[in-house]
Amino acid sequence: MLEVLIRIAFYLIAGLALLIAGMWYGVAVFREVTGRHEVVIAPFEVVGAADNRSLGVGLAHLLQARLLDIERDIGETNEGARAPAPAPASTAPSASSTASKSANTAMPQLVTRAADLRLNLLDPATVKLSVGGVDVGGVLPWMQSFLAAPRSLQLTLYQGKDVAQVFGTLRAFGLHDDGMRVTVRHGQDTLPIDKVIDAVAYEIARRRRAEGDNRRIRVLSGAEFQTLVDVMHEATVLNRRVADGRGALPEFQELQARLAPLVDQVPGWAELAYVAGSIAESAKDAAAANKYYGLAQQALLHDADPGHLRSRVDAKLAEVQLLVAQAKVDATESVDGASKQTIEGYVRTATDYLNVLFGHALPPPKVRFIGKKDPPGAVSFWDGQNVVVPPAVARSPDVAYREASWPHIMLGAGSEAAADFEAPSLAILHAYADILPMVIQQHERSEDANSSKWELVSAFESGPGYTYLSFAHLGSSSGGTSGNWYAAHMRDYDTTSPPSLRMYKNSGIIDRAFYEAARRMGTDKAAGIWIKALLAVKIAGKTDFQRFAALLSDAAAASDRPALRDALLQVGLDPSVTSVSARQAQR
């Protein structure tokens, strides 16, 4: 009887093996004939840490998803490159907004679409089977691995103290130079899995394209290739937004800052320089656009022009050179060079510090003095490209800090937050234009919430400066020139004044809430909470004051929430009332 059972088990296993082999043979022939090869991602081997098979399987799943995401982004970018890319109008809530009038142009394809990427995961079957006391359950997983080996991507992750390295070969992709080693230095106690997967995925995507004759992709590092792909895809998405009549000026300015170092590293790449010029135009930086189109023109003197790019470059250069010439004419109206240099220093100080706080990479806005072409009665504003102020602001860094904050506010909250002129979210944004200058002021003076006077000072004329906003006295006659005009509590929330006044008046409520929070937990900690909440506004969209209070609460650490709630209650806001709805809005 035992002998019969052994034979039955043997025939079952042999039959199953033959069936699998036959299926594999048929699929292999089909893929060879059709050219539709499939790469199987095996679970990572993890060394340098406790053996964790689940981590290896999870990394394989994440890599598969990330590779497909990258290929999709590149595909969408190339589709967008075939359509005209409109230049965006400014969405800044300023006294002046001048949209670019350049013709819509399509960006050239920088990253070609590689062969179709077909991915699967190797998930060895677990079979518990023994015959005559002998474990034969490992036969099936062994056969799976054996049959998948020629097309299997097998990677090893080494975890060091401050570094992670991934080793392996890319033979499964059919690459000749198939060795790969990716190093991620992180300096963290825990492994930053997202950074590791990003680094590996982008290196694989780059190598698949560098296999051909694209010499420029070949010399890029994995990080540079990631910057290129990300910027191109984000520019495509922003162009679609602008085509729908929505603004994206701060976003384009941030893209320009990210792409500029790469263009400087590869100045002879005509297509890349042209893309940089197009993004600079969308960022309303005519001088940078002139520089990049000039680089493209020079590169085309030595390179072939299969995409007929030269004629487009010449036309774009003619357009932006006119804008640059006009800017020089306008600059001659500003005769106070010393004041302008001083204000430019204030703007650089603000930009450098806000880049650190927000994690941005924005360049300092240019400074322009108010001229005859500006709206009558305007005292200072950000026009989407320039900080526009009178020369007297050289004696008042707070005003320069305020206008230099707007690019960061708009990039953090997203241009959509300012789309509705009557929405409460616009008052919230204007509160940040008070809060951020105060944070910068305290940083520059080495003050804190207790030692600061909490006063913002302006100087628009030849006379002495004056306090235009006192956080400590909002809503009272001691609140500065307009202190008693600002609301400082929800019971004073204004719904009747014209929108152009209402957004300033109601911003005082958020200003006062920040003051109360900073007095309880410190300015730096309160600023961190407010910045996280602003970034959440981009996801939540239009936000009223109660929902914003909940976003603040969600942004705070659990240990800081009691102090934050007490501060918000001082202005009539209770974050617990709308915490659920705020989280739903963020989804």
C-alpha positions, 0 to 999 in steps of 0.5 A: 500500500505504501509503495502505491502511495509513493508512486501516486505522489511521484506521478502527481509531482512529475505531472505537475512539473511537466505541466508547469514546464509546458506552460513556461515553454509555450509562454516563452515561445509566444514572448520570443515571437512577439517580443513581449518579454516579462521581467520578474522581480524577485524578493530582495535579499536583505543583509546587514540587518535581521533577516526579514523576508517580509521586507524583501517581498515588500521592497519588490512590490514597491519597486514594481509600482515605482517602475511603472509609475516612472514609465507612466510619467515619461509617457504622459510627458511625451504625450504632452510634448506633442501639444502646445504648452501655454504660458501661465498667468500670475495668480498672486494676490497682488496689486498688479498681475502681468501674464506672459504674452509669449506664444504657446510652444511645445517642449521637445522630448528629452526622455524617449519611451523605452521598450514596453516594460512588463513586470511581474513578481516572483512569489514562490509557492509554499507547499507542505508535502511529504512522502514517506516522511521525506519533505518534497514541498520545496520542489515547486518553489525551486522549479518556479525560481529555476524557470524564472531565473533568466528573466528574474531581477534579483537584488540585494540590499545592504543596510549600514549605519548611515548608508544603504546599498543595492547590488544586482544585475540588470541582465533581465532587461537585456542590457549589455552593461548589466551591473548595478550598484546604488548607494543611498546615504541617509544618516537616519536611524531607520531605513528610508525605504522610499528613497532607496526604491526611488534611487533604484527605480530611476537608475533602472529607468535611466540605464534602459534608455542609456543603452542606446545612443543617447549619450546625454542620458548616459552621462547623467547620474541617477539623481540627475535623471530623476530631477529631469523626469520629475521636472518634465512631468510636473511641467506637463501637468502644470501646462494642462492646469494653465490650459484650463485657465488656472494659475501655476506661477509659483510652481513654475518658479520652483521648477526653474530653480530645480532644473537650473543646476542640471542645465548648467552641468550640461550646457551643450544639450539644446533640447534641455536648454530649450525646455529650461527656457520655456519653463523660465518664460512660464516663471516670468523670468525673461532674463533666464529664458534669454540665457537658456534659449541662447544656450540652445542656439549655441548648441544647435550650431554643433548638433543636428536638428532633427526636430527643427528646433532651431527656428523655434529657438530663434523666434523665442529669443527674439521675443524674450530679448524684447522683454529683457530690453524693456526691463532695462528701460524700466530699471533706469527709472530706479535711480536709488541704487544704494536703496535697491541693494539694501532691499535686495539684501532683505529679500535674499535673507527672507528667501534663504530662511523660508527655503529652509523652513519650507524645504523649497529651492526658490530663487530670491525675487527681483526688486523693482521700485514702484513706477508710473505704470503701477496701480495708483495708491499701491504701496508694495506688492509682489507682482509674480516676479518682482518685489515692488516697493518704494525706495524708503523700504530700505529702512523697513526690512519687514515690508521686504520680508512680507513681499518676499514671502508670497512666492513661498506662500503660493507654492506651499498652498498651491495657486488654487488657494487664491483662485476665489477672491472672496473665499476665506482661504485668501484671508488665511494666506494674507495672515501668512504674509504677516506671520512669516515676516515676524518669524524672519524678524525674530530669527534675524534679531535672535529674539524669541516669543517672549523677547520680541515686541511683535511689531511689524514696521513699515516705511513708505515715505521719507518720514520715520517708520511706523508700526503697521501691525502689532500682534499683541494688540490686534483688535484694539486701538494699540494694534498699529495704524490699523490695529483696531480695524483688524478682527482678532476673534471669530465674533468679529469675523467680517462678512459685509465689507468688500472682499478687497478689505475683508481678506485683510481684516479677517486675517487678523484672527489667524495672526492673533492665533499664531501669536497666542500659540507662539507665546505658549510653545515658542515661535519656532515650534508654532511656525513649524505647525503653521507651515505644515498646515499651509501645505495641507491647504494645497490638498484640502483646497478651499478652506474656511477658518474652522477647517483650518484650525483642524488642519493646524491641530493635525499638523501639531505633535500630540504633546503640543495640541493642548497648548495649540487648542488653548491658543485657538480658543482665545480667538474663538476657534475650536479644532476639535469641532471640525477635525473629522471634516478636515481629514476628509477634505485632505483625502 
